[in-house]
Amino acid sequence: MRRQDSWRTGAGHGEDTARCCDAEDLLDSLSEVVFRTDAEGRWTYLNRAWTTLTGFDIATSLRARFLDYVHPDEVEYTATLFMSAVAGGADHCHHETRYRTRDGSYRRVQIRATVVRDTAGAVVGNIGTILDVTAARRDEKTIGEHAALLELVSAGVPAGELPVGVAVYDADLRLWRGSPVIDEIAGVPQLVGDRLAQLTERLSPAGSHQRSLDGEWGMIAAALRTHHTQVGDLDLRGEHGLARSMRITVIPWLRGGEEMLALVFTDISDLRRAEREARTLCQRAERGRAWLAASAEITT
């Protein structure tokens, strides 16, 4: 069954219906969420990207208020922006906020909405897009922090005083300098002159949406080719299987005219574990709600 779409007109005519179906298929192919709400802020249309972003089914989300998905700390702020746009006669609203997902976590999103008015000027709803910018905001913060860390490296701060795992490699991708934290993370000492390949062969992408560290299109190659910092999550294999998860920043760096490469390692094993536990709890809650609903149907 296809979703009810308040944008459709003339659905009783074959040609119009075909055009509407083609338009809906096109909207479903987009990676960003496309939405429409009524005057009360309740969803009346959502494309397939909504489920990809939040995990919520479209059918169960329709008619819910968009504010129901906003982080509690930002509901008042979001509502104020929307009402200011409406009351002020503006035709659009653009802001960032956090949206709730089915597993209980929140994603930072960028919303661009256009207010829809009737011929009398009354608000009848709004249409717009929702773009997931979680990774972009995370990467901006990470890159800024790690750029400051490299300043410490270039200033000659003793390696033992560096607070996180930092490894700097020369143009031949041999270790030039590293902090003791790297040894702890890797599980074996990383010696000056060691090849980066000795470390990368034990790292693999943390998920299907993550890139590898090495390879022709990996983060190292991309950083050296584009001269831009790359960030990704990888799993580090220990001697007895998966040991821990890492967020790795790959920074191309010039030192005295020589092309260097810095890797900053942040252990995110606890974060990944917490995310898995949250998903498990949400799945149990979903099964519990489904069981209660089925029991209620049987008793009635």
Contacts in CASP RR format, 6 or more apart in sequence:
PFRMAT RR
TARGET T0000
AUTHOR 0000-0000-0000
METHOD contacts of the structure
MODEL  1
MRRQDSWRTGAGHGEDTARCCDAEDLLDSLSEVVFRTDAEGRWTYLNRAW
TTLTGFDIATSLRARFLDYVHPDEVEYTATLFMSAVAGGADHCHHETRYR
TRDGSYRRVQIRATVVRDTAGAVVGNIGTILDVTAARRDEKTIGEHAALL
ELVSAGVPAGELPVGVAVYDADLRLWRGSPVIDEIAGVPQLVGDRLAQLT
ERLSPAGSHQRSLDGEWGMIAAALRTHHTQVGDLDLRGEHGLARSMRITV
IPWLRGGEEMLALVFTDISDLRRAEREARTLCQRAERGRAWLAASAEITT
2 21 0 8 1.000
2 24 0 8 1.000
3 24 0 8 1.000
3 45 0 8 1.000
3 46 0 8 1.000
3 58 0 8 1.000
3 59 0 8 1.000
3 62 0 8 1.000
4 44 0 8 1.000
4 62 0 8 1.000
5 20 0 8 1.000
5 24 0 8 1.000
5 45 0 8 1.000
6 36 0 8 1.000
6 44 0 8 1.000
6 45 0 8 1.000
7 20 0 8 1.000
7 23 0 8 1.000
7 36 0 8 1.000
7 45 0 8 1.000
8 20 0 8 1.000
9 16 0 8 1.000
10 16 0 8 1.000
10 17 0 8 1.000
11 17 0 8 1.000
11 20 0 8 1.000
24 47 0 8 1.000
27 34 0 8 1.000
27 47 0 8 1.000
27 48 0 8 1.000
28 47 0 8 1.000
28 48 0 8 1.000
28 49 0 8 1.000
30 47 0 8 1.000
30 49 0 8 1.000
31 49 0 8 1.000
31 52 0 8 1.000
32 49 0 8 1.000
32 129 0 8 1.000
32 130 0 8 1.000
32 131 0 8 1.000
32 132 0 8 1.000
33 46 0 8 1.000
33 47 0 8 1.000
33 49 0 8 1.000
33 50 0 8 1.000
33 53 0 8 1.000
33 129 0 8 1.000
33 130 0 8 1.000
33 131 0 8 1.000
34 45 0 8 1.000
34 46 0 8 1.000
34 47 0 8 1.000
34 49 0 8 1.000
34 127 0 8 1.000
34 128 0 8 1.000
34 129 0 8 1.000
35 43 0 8 1.000
35 45 0 8 1.000
35 46 0 8 1.000
35 47 0 8 1.000
35 50 0 8 1.000
35 66 0 8 1.000
35 127 0 8 1.000
35 128 0 8 1.000
35 129 0 8 1.000
35 130 0 8 1.000
36 43 0 8 1.000
36 44 0 8 1.000
36 45 0 8 1.000
36 116 0 8 1.000
36 125 0 8 1.000
36 126 0 8 1.000
36 127 0 8 1.000
36 128 0 8 1.000
37 43 0 8 1.000
37 44 0 8 1.000
37 66 0 8 1.000
37 125 0 8 1.000
37 126 0 8 1.000
37 127 0 8 1.000
38 44 0 8 1.000
38 124 0 8 1.000
38 125 0 8 1.000
39 122 0 8 1.000
39 123 0 8 1.000
39 124 0 8 1.000
39 125 0 8 1.000
40 65 0 8 1.000
41 65 0 8 1.000
41 66 0 8 1.000
41 67 0 8 1.000
41 125 0 8 1.000
41 126 0 8 1.000
42 62 0 8 1.000
42 63 0 8 1.000
42 64 0 8 1.000
42 65 0 8 1.000
42 66 0 8 1.000
43 61 0 8 1.000
43 62 0 8 1.000
43 63 0 8 1.000
43 64 0 8 1.000
43 65 0 8 1.000
43 66 0 8 1.000
44 62 0 8 1.000
44 63 0 8 1.000
45 62 0 8 1.000
46 58 0 8 1.000
46 61 0 8 1.000
46 62 0 8 1.000
48 58 0 8 1.000
49 130 0 8 1.000
50 56 0 8 1.000
50 58 0 8 1.000
50 61 0 8 1.000
50 130 0 8 1.000
51 57 0 8 1.000
51 58 0 8 1.000
53 99 0 8 1.000
53 101 0 8 1.000
53 107 0 8 1.000
53 109 0 8 1.000
53 130 0 8 1.000
53 132 0 8 1.000
54 61 0 8 1.000
54 69 0 8 1.000
54 99 0 8 1.000
54 100 0 8 1.000
54 101 0 8 1.000
54 102 0 8 1.000
54 107 0 8 1.000
55 101 0 8 1.000
55 102 0 8 1.000
55 103 0 8 1.000
56 101 0 8 1.000
56 102 0 8 1.000
67 75 0 8 1.000
67 78 0 8 1.000
67 79 0 8 1.000
69 99 0 8 1.000
69 100 0 8 1.000
70 78 0 8 1.000
70 97 0 8 1.000
70 98 0 8 1.000
70 99 0 8 1.000
70 100 0 8 1.000
71 97 0 8 1.000
71 98 0 8 1.000
71 99 0 8 1.000
71 100 0 8 1.000
71 106 0 8 1.000
73 98 0 8 1.000
74 97 0 8 1.000
74 98 0 8 1.000
77 97 0 8 1.000
78 95 0 8 1.000
78 97 0 8 1.000
81 93 0 8 1.000
81 95 0 8 1.000
82 93 0 8 1.000
82 113 0 8 1.000
82 126 0 8 1.000
84 90 0 8 1.000
85 92 0 8 1.000
85 93 0 8 1.000
85 113 0 8 1.000
85 115 0 8 1.000
86 115 0 8 1.000
86 123 0 8 1.000
89 115 0 8 1.000
90 115 0 8 1.000
91 114 0 8 1.000
91 115 0 8 1.000
92 112 0 8 1.000
92 113 0 8 1.000
92 114 0 8 1.000
92 115 0 8 1.000
93 111 0 8 1.000
93 112 0 8 1.000
93 113 0 8 1.000
93 115 0 8 1.000
93 126 0 8 1.000
94 110 0 8 1.000
94 111 0 8 1.000
94 112 0 8 1.000
94 113 0 8 1.000
95 110 0 8 1.000
95 111 0 8 1.000
96 108 0 8 1.000
96 109 0 8 1.000
96 110 0 8 1.000
96 111 0 8 1.000
96 133 0 8 1.000
97 108 0 8 1.000
97 109 0 8 1.000
97 111 0 8 1.000
98 106 0 8 1.000
98 107 0 8 1.000
98 108 0 8 1.000
98 109 0 8 1.000
99 106 0 8 1.000
99 107 0 8 1.000
99 109 0 8 1.000
99 130 0 8 1.000
100 106 0 8 1.000
101 107 0 8 1.000
102 282 0 8 1.000
102 286 0 8 1.000
103 275 0 8 1.000
103 278 0 8 1.000
103 279 0 8 1.000
103 282 0 8 1.000
104 278 0 8 1.000
104 282 0 8 1.000
105 275 0 8 1.000
105 278 0 8 1.000
107 132 0 8 1.000
107 134 0 8 1.000
108 132 0 8 1.000
108 133 0 8 1.000
108 134 0 8 1.000
108 137 0 8 1.000
109 130 0 8 1.000
109 131 0 8 1.000
109 132 0 8 1.000
109 133 0 8 1.000
109 134 0 8 1.000
110 130 0 8 1.000
110 131 0 8 1.000
110 133 0 8 1.000
111 128 0 8 1.000
111 129 0 8 1.000
111 130 0 8 1.000
111 131 0 8 1.000
112 128 0 8 1.000
112 129 0 8 1.000
112 131 0 8 1.000
113 126 0 8 1.000
113 127 0 8 1.000
113 128 0 8 1.000
114 126 0 8 1.000
114 127 0 8 1.000
114 128 0 8 1.000
115 123 0 8 1.000
115 125 0 8 1.000
115 126 0 8 1.000
116 123 0 8 1.000
116 124 0 8 1.000
116 125 0 8 1.000
116 126 0 8 1.000
116 127 0 8 1.000
117 123 0 8 1.000
117 124 0 8 1.000
118 124 0 8 1.000
135 231 0 8 1.000
138 231 0 8 1.000
139 229 0 8 1.000
139 231 0 8 1.000
142 231 0 8 1.000
142 247 0 8 1.000
142 249 0 8 1.000
142 266 0 8 1.000
143 229 0 8 1.000
143 231 0 8 1.000
143 249 0 8 1.000
143 251 0 8 1.000
146 229 0 8 1.000
146 249 0 8 1.000
146 251 0 8 1.000
146 262 0 8 1.000
146 264 0 8 1.000
147 229 0 8 1.000
147 251 0 8 1.000
149 162 0 8 1.000
149 164 0 8 1.000
149 166 0 8 1.000
149 264 0 8 1.000
150 166 0 8 1.000
150 251 0 8 1.000
150 253 0 8 1.000
150 262 0 8 1.000
152 162 0 8 1.000
153 162 0 8 1.000
153 166 0 8 1.000
153 168 0 8 1.000
153 177 0 8 1.000
153 262 0 8 1.000
154 255 0 8 1.000
159 177 0 8 1.000
159 178 0 8 1.000
159 179 0 8 1.000
159 180 0 8 1.000
160 179 0 8 1.000
160 180 0 8 1.000
162 178 0 8 1.000
162 179 0 8 1.000
162 181 0 8 1.000
163 181 0 8 1.000
164 179 0 8 1.000
164 181 0 8 1.000
164 264 0 8 1.000
164 265 0 8 1.000
164 266 0 8 1.000
165 178 0 8 1.000
165 179 0 8 1.000
165 181 0 8 1.000
165 182 0 8 1.000
165 185 0 8 1.000
165 264 0 8 1.000
165 265 0 8 1.000
165 266 0 8 1.000
166 177 0 8 1.000
166 178 0 8 1.000
166 179 0 8 1.000
166 181 0 8 1.000
166 182 0 8 1.000
166 262 0 8 1.000
166 263 0 8 1.000
166 264 0 8 1.000
166 265 0 8 1.000
167 175 0 8 1.000
167 177 0 8 1.000
167 178 0 8 1.000
167 179 0 8 1.000
167 182 0 8 1.000
167 190 0 8 1.000
167 196 0 8 1.000
167 199 0 8 1.000
167 262 0 8 1.000
167 263 0 8 1.000
167 265 0 8 1.000
168 175 0 8 1.000
168 176 0 8 1.000
168 177 0 8 1.000
168 178 0 8 1.000
168 253 0 8 1.000
168 260 0 8 1.000
168 261 0 8 1.000
168 262 0 8 1.000
168 263 0 8 1.000
169 175 0 8 1.000
169 176 0 8 1.000
169 196 0 8 1.000
169 260 0 8 1.000
169 261 0 8 1.000
169 262 0 8 1.000
169 263 0 8 1.000
170 176 0 8 1.000
170 258 0 8 1.000
170 260 0 8 1.000
171 258 0 8 1.000
171 259 0 8 1.000
171 260 0 8 1.000
173 195 0 8 1.000
173 196 0 8 1.000
173 197 0 8 1.000
173 220 0 8 1.000
173 261 0 8 1.000
174 192 0 8 1.000
174 193 0 8 1.000
174 194 0 8 1.000
174 195 0 8 1.000
174 196 0 8 1.000
175 190 0 8 1.000
175 191 0 8 1.000
175 192 0 8 1.000
175 193 0 8 1.000
175 194 0 8 1.000
175 195 0 8 1.000
175 196 0 8 1.000
176 192 0 8 1.000
176 193 0 8 1.000
176 260 0 8 1.000
177 192 0 8 1.000
178 190 0 8 1.000
181 265 0 8 1.000
182 190 0 8 1.000
182 265 0 8 1.000
183 189 0 8 1.000
183 190 0 8 1.000
185 236 0 8 1.000
185 244 0 8 1.000
185 246 0 8 1.000
185 265 0 8 1.000
185 267 0 8 1.000
186 199 0 8 1.000
186 202 0 8 1.000
186 236 0 8 1.000
187 238 0 8 1.000
187 243 0 8 1.000
190 198 0 8 1.000
190 199 0 8 1.000
196 220 0 8 1.000
196 261 0 8 1.000
196 263 0 8 1.000
197 214 0 8 1.000
200 213 0 8 1.000
200 214 0 8 1.000
200 220 0 8 1.000
201 214 0 8 1.000
202 236 0 8 1.000
202 237 0 8 1.000
202 238 0 8 1.000
203 212 0 8 1.000
203 213 0 8 1.000
203 234 0 8 1.000
203 235 0 8 1.000
203 236 0 8 1.000
203 237 0 8 1.000
203 246 0 8 1.000
203 248 0 8 1.000
204 212 0 8 1.000
204 234 0 8 1.000
204 235 0 8 1.000
204 237 0 8 1.000
205 211 0 8 1.000
205 212 0 8 1.000
205 233 0 8 1.000
205 234 0 8 1.000
205 235 0 8 1.000
206 232 0 8 1.000
206 233 0 8 1.000
206 234 0 8 1.000
206 235 0 8 1.000
206 245 0 8 1.000
206 272 0 8 1.000
207 233 0 8 1.000
210 232 0 8 1.000
210 233 0 8 1.000
210 234 0 8 1.000
211 217 0 8 1.000
211 218 0 8 1.000
211 219 0 8 1.000
211 222 0 8 1.000
211 230 0 8 1.000
211 232 0 8 1.000
212 218 0 8 1.000
212 219 0 8 1.000
212 234 0 8 1.000
213 219 0 8 1.000
213 220 0 8 1.000
213 234 0 8 1.000
213 248 0 8 1.000
213 250 0 8 1.000
214 220 0 8 1.000
214 221 0 8 1.000
215 221 0 8 1.000
218 230 0 8 1.000
219 230 0 8 1.000
219 231 0 8 1.000
219 232 0 8 1.000
219 248 0 8 1.000
219 250 0 8 1.000
220 230 0 8 1.000
220 250 0 8 1.000
220 261 0 8 1.000
222 228 0 8 1.000
222 230 0 8 1.000
222 250 0 8 1.000
223 229 0 8 1.000
223 230 0 8 1.000
223 250 0 8 1.000
223 251 0 8 1.000
223 252 0 8 1.000
223 261 0 8 1.000
224 252 0 8 1.000
224 259 0 8 1.000
224 261 0 8 1.000
227 252 0 8 1.000
228 252 0 8 1.000
229 249 0 8 1.000
229 250 0 8 1.000
229 251 0 8 1.000
229 252 0 8 1.000
230 249 0 8 1.000
230 250 0 8 1.000
231 247 0 8 1.000
231 248 0 8 1.000
231 249 0 8 1.000
231 250 0 8 1.000
232 247 0 8 1.000
232 248 0 8 1.000
232 249 0 8 1.000
233 245 0 8 1.000
233 246 0 8 1.000
233 247 0 8 1.000
233 248 0 8 1.000
233 268 0 8 1.000
234 245 0 8 1.000
234 246 0 8 1.000
234 248 0 8 1.000
235 242 0 8 1.000
235 244 0 8 1.000
235 245 0 8 1.000
235 246 0 8 1.000
236 242 0 8 1.000
236 243 0 8 1.000
236 244 0 8 1.000
236 245 0 8 1.000
236 246 0 8 1.000
237 243 0 8 1.000
244 267 0 8 1.000
244 269 0 8 1.000
245 267 0 8 1.000
245 268 0 8 1.000
245 269 0 8 1.000
245 271 0 8 1.000
245 272 0 8 1.000
246 265 0 8 1.000
246 266 0 8 1.000
246 267 0 8 1.000
246 268 0 8 1.000
247 265 0 8 1.000
247 266 0 8 1.000
247 268 0 8 1.000
248 263 0 8 1.000
248 264 0 8 1.000
248 265 0 8 1.000
248 266 0 8 1.000
249 263 0 8 1.000
249 264 0 8 1.000
249 266 0 8 1.000
250 261 0 8 1.000
250 262 0 8 1.000
250 263 0 8 1.000
251 261 0 8 1.000
251 262 0 8 1.000
251 263 0 8 1.000
251 264 0 8 1.000
252 259 0 8 1.000
252 260 0 8 1.000
252 261 0 8 1.000
253 259 0 8 1.000
253 260 0 8 1.000
253 261 0 8 1.000
253 262 0 8 1.000
254 260 0 8 1.000
END
